Amino acid sequence: MIKKTLYFGNPAYLSMRNSQLVLNFPDAKGLDDQSGRNTIPIEDIGVVILDHKQITITHALVEKLLANNCAIVTCDESHMPQGLMMPLSGNSVQKERFTNQISASVPLRKQLWQQTIRAKIKNQAALLEMIPRDINTENMHFWASKVTSGDSENHEARAAAYYWANIFDIPGFKRGREEAPPNNLLNYGYAILRAVVARSLVSSGLLPTLGIHHHNRYNAYCLADDIMEPYRPFVDKVVLDIMNAGIDYTRLGKEAKWHLLSIPQVDVLINGKRSPLMVAVSQTTASLYSCFEGTRRKISYPQLIGAYGATK
């Protein structure tokens, strides 16, 4: 089942009744009970994004959302995601899974990172091939094939430099959190993706903090940042679609956000089958745990699906 992503960008009072999220919009009338109220089953919710200073949410609702493994994202005054709240445990055999994750050997972690970077570069190449410009991707496929255990030769950086120089038809474009648009859309989309991946990691009984490659002492979601790498091109494609549709990408307007909020429902190809991204992420994190457990050797990562349903 595809979980819903809920975005709240207006004043609202969010509470709980009978395992339902109860919405009360002070400025809205004419919903279910003619008082500006509506309800959504909590079991259907995967991500909640809070993007207004006049939103009130009850502790009972927060507790219930976290108990159902929902990710709660809060935004700052510039409407960019700032905080992520996750449950401490999301699996019935948590201790066993933590133990297997923590005791994973260095060679295994390096092999998993090799698989991750290969999948990322292949998806980047696939996206470049979809762009109606003459972009040579032979080097991307070469770099993907040459990624070694732990990516010791840093092919990820080589591929990234070429990828960002070609993906947008914008002279001098630089990828960076504080750089010019469409970096604003990329930042927002990656934050949504990160929440989806972190949620799925917890559901699979894994610690989002303990990465296979990222080890920033101040980052509580190192593993999420690792596992989301091959999924980043899916966000990039949504941003490209926004720009190609003529939507103003210099600001995070409602129309641009609407497209970015569709990221969990984007179609991907994983294990030979089409699947919504949110469902695919759960397959990825489940396969990751199986690698830690020793019952398999490869993570299931998605392929980018082109406009006509296939990658080159």
C-alpha positions in Angstrom: 0.0 0.0 0.0 1.3 3.5 -0.9 1.4 5.7 2.1 0.2 9.3 1.7 2.4 12.4 1.9 0.5 15.2 3.6 1.5 18.8 3.2 0.2 21.6 5.5 1.0 25.1 4.4 -1.8 27.1 6.0 -3.0 27.6 9.6 -4.3 24.3 10.9 -5.1 22.5 14.1 -4.2 18.8 13.8 -5.5 16.3 16.4 -6.5 12.7 16.7 -9.8 10.8 17.1 -10.4 7.1 16.8 -7.0 6.5 15.1 -7.8 9.2 12.5 -6.0 12.4 11.9 -8.5 15.2 12.4 -7.9 18.4 10.4 -9.4 21.7 11.4 -8.6 24.6 9.1 -9.7 27.9 10.7 -10.1 29.6 7.3 -11.9 26.7 5.6 -15.6 25.8 5.7 -17.8 23.2 4.0 -15.8 20.1 4.5 -17.1 16.8 6.1 -19.0 18.3 9.0 -19.5 21.8 7.7 -17.1 23.2 10.3 -13.8 23.1 8.5 -12.9 19.6 9.7 -11.8 16.4 7.9 -10.3 13.1 8.8 -7.6 10.8 7.4 -6.8 7.3 8.7 -3.4 7.4 10.4 -2.5 4.0 9.0 -2.6 5.5 5.5 0.0 8.2 6.2 3.7 7.9 5.5 5.0 11.5 5.7 3.6 14.7 7.2 5.1 18.1 6.2 4.4 21.1 8.5 5.1 24.4 6.7 3.3 27.2 8.6 4.0 28.9 11.9 0.3 28.7 12.9 0.0 24.9 12.8 -0.9 23.3 16.1 -0.4 19.5 16.5 -1.4 17.5 19.6 0.9 15.2 21.4 -1.6 12.4 21.1 -1.4 12.7 17.3 2.4 12.9 17.2 2.6 9.8 19.4 0.1 7.9 17.1 1.9 9.0 13.9 5.3 7.8 15.2 3.8 4.6 16.4 2.7 4.0 12.8 6.2 4.8 11.5 5.2 8.1 10.0 8.0 10.7 9.3 7.1 14.2 10.5 9.0 17.0 8.7 9.0 20.6 9.9 9.9 23.6 7.7 11.7 26.9 8.5 10.6 30.4 7.7 12.0 30.1 4.1 9.7 27.0 3.7 12.6 24.6 3.5 12.5 21.3 5.5 14.5 21.8 8.7 13.7 19.0 11.1 12.7 15.3 10.9 11.0 13.4 13.6 11.1 9.6 13.5 10.1 6.7 15.8 12.9 5.2 17.9 11.9 1.7 17.0 10.0 0.4 14.0 10.6 -3.3 14.1 9.7 -6.2 16.4 13.2 -7.6 16.5 15.0 -4.3 16.9 17.9 -5.5 19.0 18.8 -8.4 16.7 18.8 -6.1 13.7 20.8 -3.4 15.4 23.4 -6.0 16.4 23.7 -7.3 12.8 24.0 -3.8 11.4 26.6 -2.6 14.0 28.7 -5.8 13.5 28.8 -5.6 9.7 32.4 -5.9 8.6 34.4 -3.1 6.8 34.7 -5.2 3.6 30.9 -5.7 3.5 30.3 -1.9 4.0 32.7 -1.1 1.2 31.0 -3.6 -1.1 27.6 -2.1 -0.3 29.0 1.4 -1.1 30.4 0.1 -4.4 26.9 -1.2 -5.3 25.3 2.1 -4.2 27.6 4.3 -6.3 27.3 2.1 -9.4 23.5 2.3 -9.2 23.7 6.1 -8.7 25.9 6.8 -11.7 23.9 4.5 -13.9 20.7 6.4 -13.0 22.4 9.7 -13.6 23.5 8.5 -17.0 20.0 7.3 -17.8 18.6 10.7 -16.9 21.1 12.5 -19.1 20.1 10.1 -22.0 16.5 11.3 -21.7 17.3 14.9 -22.2 16.7 16.1 -25.8 20.2 17.4 -26.1 23.3 15.6 -27.5 25.0 14.5 -24.3 27.6 11.8 -24.4 27.2 9.4 -21.5 29.8 6.8 -22.5 32.1 8.2 -19.8 29.3 7.8 -17.2 28.9 4.1 -18.0 32.7 3.7 -18.0 33.0 5.2 -14.5 30.1 3.1 -13.2 31.8 0.0 -14.5 35.1 1.0 -12.8 33.8 1.7 -9.3 35.8 -0.5 -6.9 35.1 -1.6 -3.3 34.5 1.6 -1.3 34.9 3.7 -4.4 38.5 4.2 -3.5 39.2 6.1 -6.8 36.2 8.4 -6.2 34.4 7.8 -9.4 31.3 9.3 -7.8 32.9 12.7 -7.8 34.0 12.5 -11.4 30.5 11.4 -12.5 28.9 14.2 -10.4 31.1 16.9 -11.9 30.1 15.8 -15.5 26.5 15.2 -14.5 25.8 18.6 -13.0 27.6 20.4 -15.8 25.2 18.9 -18.3 21.8 18.1 -16.7 20.4 21.7 -16.7 20.7 23.9 -19.8 21.9 26.8 -17.5 25.4 28.3 -18.2 27.6 28.0 -15.1 25.2 26.0 -13.0 26.6 24.8 -9.7 25.1 22.2 -7.4 25.1 23.4 -3.8 22.6 24.1 -1.0 23.2 27.8 -1.1 23.7 28.1 -4.9 21.2 29.6 -7.4 17.9 27.9 -8.5 17.0 25.3 -9.3 19.1 24.3 -6.2 16.1 25.4 -4.1 13.9 22.7 -5.7 16.6 20.1 -5.5 17.1 20.8 -1.8 13.4 20.5 -1.1 13.0 17.3 -3.1 16.0 15.7 -1.5 14.6 16.5 2.0 11.4 14.7 1.0 13.4 11.7 -0.3 15.5 11.6 2.8 12.4 11.5 5.0 11.0 8.6 2.9 14.3 6.7 3.2 14.7 7.3 6.9 11.2 6.1 7.5 11.8 2.9 5.6 15.1 2.2 7.4 13.4 2.4 10.7 10.6 0.1 9.5 13.3 -2.4 8.5 14.8 -2.3 12.0 17.9 -0.3 11.1 19.7 2.6 12.7 19.5 5.6 10.3 22.5 7.1 12.1 25.0 4.4 11.4 26.0 4.8 7.7 27.9 2.4 5.4 29.9 5.4 4.1 28.8 8.7 5.6 30.1 9.2 9.1 29.5 12.8 10.0 29.4 13.0 13.8 26.7 15.7 13.6 24.4 13.8 11.1 21.7 11.7 12.6 20.7 10.2 9.2 24.0 9.0 7.7 22.6 5.7 6.5 19.6 7.5 5.0 22.0 9.8 3.1 23.9 6.6 1.9 20.9 4.7 0.7 19.1 7.7 -1.0 22.1 8.2 -3.4 20.7 6.1 -6.3 17.3 7.7 -5.8 18.5 11.3 -6.2 18.2 11.2 -10.0 14.5 10.6 -9.6 14.2 13.9 -7.8 16.4 15.5 -10.4 13.9 14.3 -13.1 11.0 15.8 -11.3 12.9 19.2 -11.1 13.6 18.9 -14.9 9.9 18.2 -15.5 9.0 21.4 -13.5 11.4 23.5 -15.5 10.2 22.0 -18.8 6.6 22.7 -17.9 7.4 26.4 -17.7 6.8 26.6 -14.0 8.8 29.4 -12.2 11.6 27.4 -10.6 13.3 30.5 -9.0 10.9 30.2 -6.1 9.2 27.4 -4.1 5.7 28.2 -5.3 2.6 26.1 -4.8 2.8 24.5 -8.2 6.5 23.5 -7.9 5.8 22.1 -4.4 2.9 20.1 -5.7 5.2 18.4 -8.2 7.9 17.8 -5.6 5.4 16.3 -3.1 4.7 13.6 -5.8 8.2 12.2 -5.4 7.0 9.2 -3.1 4.6 8.2 -5.9 7.0 8.4 -8.8 7.3 5.2 -10.9 10.6 3.3 -10.7 11.8 -0.1 -12.0 13.0 -2.4 -9.2 13.6 -6.1 -9.4 12.2 -6.1 -12.9 8.9 -4.6 -11.9 7.3 -1.1 -11.8 6.7 0.3 -8.4 6.0 3.6 -6.6 9.2 5.0 -5.2 8.0 4.8 -1.6 7.4 1.0 -2.0 10.7 0.6 -3.8 12.6 2.2 -1.0 11.1 -0.4 1.4 12.4 -3.1 -0.8 15.8 -1.5 -0.9 16.0 -1.2 2.9 14.7 -4.7 3.4 17.5 -6.0 1.1 20.0 -3.9 2.9 19.2 -5.7 6.2 19.4 -9.0 4.5 23.0 -8.1 3.5 23.8 -7.2 7.1 22.2 -10.5 8.2 24.3 -12.4 5.7 21.4 -14.0 3.7 22.1 -12.0 0.5 25.0 -10.1 -1.0 23.3 -7.4 -3.1 21.1 -4.4 -2.3 18.0 -3.9 -4.5 18.2 -0.5 -6.1 15.9 1.0 -8.7 16.4 2.0 -12.3 15.2 5.2 -13.8 12.2 4.8 -16.1 12.3 7.1 -19.2 9.4 9.0 -20.8 8.6 5.9 -22.8 9.0 3.4 -20.0 12.6 2.3 -20.5 16.1 3.3 -19.8 18.8 3.0 -22.4 
